[in-house]
Amino acid sequence: MKNMILIDIETLDFSVDSGIYEVALFVIEDGNIIASAHIAEVEDESLIHLGMGEGYANISQDTSKIREFRNIIDTYNYPIVAHNVPFDRKFLVHYGWLDENYECYDSIRAIKYENPHLFSYSLKYLVNFYNVDSSLTHTALDDVRVLYEVIMKANPNTWIPLYKVSPKKFKKFVEASAKVEGESDLFKDKRIVFTGASPFPRVLMKEIASKCCAKVTGSVSPKTDLLICGENPGSKLDKARELGVEIQTDEWFIDAVSVDMNLETATVTYHNHAVKREINPQFTKIPALQGKVVNIALLPFNIQSKVESILTEQLGVSGINKGSNGYKVDVIIYSDHGNYQLLKKVEELQIETIPLSKFNQMLLN
């Protein structure tokens, strides 16, 4: 997609009641930034470095700020792109910044179509995987620039418009999806937890998750792969953040399943892009790891099993260590971000360390 408007917003929580504190936009034409805007009102400059909207005033219903945003959108009239666009769109539509039917695209989905074998699609992970020089600060203008650089490096070719299903049509949506032959493997072997208030009935969302080969559980644990949040998600959200579990919104979930399922009640029309899902891809051999003992204790639990399978079944390592004090190893693969005690001691022991994003690069050559 050559022309787009990249956006990033900062809020205090998943609930729209928490409000909008920053909005940043980059207008892109033929891959170049031709205009930008940072829509915000500083309240306490000393807090801005904390990110997440800290130090800024709530501008959710500020008519002058909304007008500034709409002027840019109306001037260029390009599709909006954001990382996890259902989240940003929910806030912008709720407060009248954006019309319900404005065309929106999710960069997560586009990058996943381009490169389906990454261990994570969080913006933080993609920065490392694509060797982007800029870093995330959780301030809107910095983060939208990071998103621009990631998209330029990933160069995705498949863009699918956001599917927008209204809650009142959701029952018909489930009935339509029930007619689909076979089952989607979209969430194959994933453990999913739903939390928070939602306009979409939970019993129906759980039914769809099951049709997508997921296991739905009631509580967040180290084995949880995905937490789907509605309004006021409560303690489950805190637990998921503590464990490093992927967190998404109800809108994201509905949008994700709409791609794989034939829905008759879509409010937008898009081409059906068939994606080849390679359950057990053959990765590039890494001779330097053959016959080595590898420690994977510093990876999230839900990624450990996948990495272990690759190491043992495809890369020919001689052993796997999952101990947090496992020093009798040749290599340690660890999550890119984290202050790990284990890593502080390995340098003097001359143990090789590989961040997960680098390991991912090596696998995909």
Secondary structure, DSSP 8 states (H G I E B T S, - for coil): --SEEEEEEEESSSSGGG-EEEEEEEEEETTEEEEEEEEE-BS-GGGGGG-TTTTB---TT-HHHHHHHHHHHHHH---EEETTHHHHHHHHHHTTSS-TT--EEEHHHHHHHH-TT-S---HHHHHHHTT-SS---SSHHHHHHHHHHHHHHH------B-----GGGHHHHHHHHHTSSS---TTTT-EEEEESB-SS-HHHHHHHHHHTT-EEESS--TT--EEEE-BS-THHHHHHHHHT-EEEEHHHHHHHHHHHS--S--SS----------SS------GGGTT-EEEEEES-HHHHHHHHHHHHHTS--SEEE--TT--S-SEEEE-SS---HHHHHHHHHT-EEEEHHHHHHHHH-
